[in-house]
């Protein structure tokens, strides 16, 4: 299943609004980046074997803990065949209810699955208890090996994110993994990829929870162009990010976070504004 269900998107909106409405308004503070990594960083196996990688996180220091995660992976589909993925025990380890979004395999949102790509995300609901701190297992991804080569399993850093239960972004760095496959046959020479991930260990989010709104931009967040900013605008952005819809009526109003993309982070900022936790967008 490639798309978020509409029911789950609505549930996320309702749950987030409930959290925002019941939370305190403690001052925001800078936090250190957490590291999302492939574990083990290197491993050896043979052609025809089963192999798994763990998606782990280290150094979650947000005072509210971890409330949600999302990651996207690229690998060489000639060398590895995707089998399954499971949520780990860390996200729900403090007793928060966990819901995972449908897995997605469409890297470029054209409605066609792309071999060698996986996008996975899970969220938690309710204001209490706080999310987990420190280190833990986010997810496990399982493959079978098809041919011999040293193959990379790489994060798409633009789609690898963490947030706390109040939808504040947790800055992230990533570390990729390598699987060395021996035996026969050797993998063919790779064609030029149609989707190229950006691989970097530079944090993709600025390590601060302070956001400076742009004064006077009354249209920010109003993606349906009806003159008002409501939870409907957040729902439309979630549907766009999931590939359920292809475009927004007023796309220029969607990037309220100012990071150059319109995605679930913007939807959560809009929810905070609607709930009165942000004075402006």
Secondary structure, 3 states (H helix, E strand, C coil): CCCCCHHHHHHHHHHHHHHHHHCCCCCCCCCCCEEEEEECCEEEEECCCEEEEEEEEEEECCCCCECEEEEEEEECCCCEEEEEEEECCCCCCCCCEEEECCCECCCCCCCCCCCCEEEEEEEEECCCCCCECEEEEEEEEEEEECCEEEEEEEECHHHCEEECCCCCEECEEEECEEEEEECCCECCCCCCCCCCCCCCCCCCCCCCCCCCCCCCCCCCCCCCCCCCCCHHHHHHHHHHHHCCCCCCCCHHHCCCCCCCCCCHHHHHHHHHHHCCCCCCC
